[in-house]
Amino acid sequence: MTQPSPFAPIGREMDTSRQTCTHSPGDQAATDCDMKATWHIVWDTRLENGLACDRHMAVARARFVFVDSHRVGPACAMPGAVWDFDNKRCIYPDDEPALAVARALNGDR
């Protein structure tokens, strides 16, 4: 018998502007959790990330390995925001050198 993967399956691109939980069994819009997100999670070293409500964060902690997480803040999941691993939050840089780093980390050119 094969063991389930310890890594969360990365599903479709979802609108995170409302900061709702991105848990979606079967990766179907009809099964999306629409609860307010309370956690922001970096799933892997490519910085794939998602948002979770308290209930689905408990599922993620019990079931998957991930790189980092922190409580949702105003900059989480916003375009151009950068994950601040040291301070466990997202930041929105407002100077050009920081924006260049953010673009590079997000794969933008």
C-alpha positions, 0 to 999 in steps of 0.5 A: 500500500502506498503512503499518502503524500506529506505535501499538500496538493496545489490546486487551481489559482484562486482569488485571494483578494477577499482573504477567504480560506482556499481549502477546496476538496476536489479543487472544485469551486462548488467545494471551496471553503468560504470562511474568513482566512485566519492563516497564511501558509507557504506550502513549498520552496517555490513559495506556493501559498494559500490561506486557511481558516482555523479549522482547515489550518488544523487539518493542514498541520495534522496532514501536511508538511509546509515551509512556514505559516503566520496569522493573516494580516492586511498584506497577505496574498496581495500582489507585490507582497513579500513573505517576511520569514524572520517576523512571521508576516507579509510585508508590502514594500514601498521602495523600488529595491524592495519591490525588485526583490518582491518581483524576483521572489514572485517570478515576475520580470 
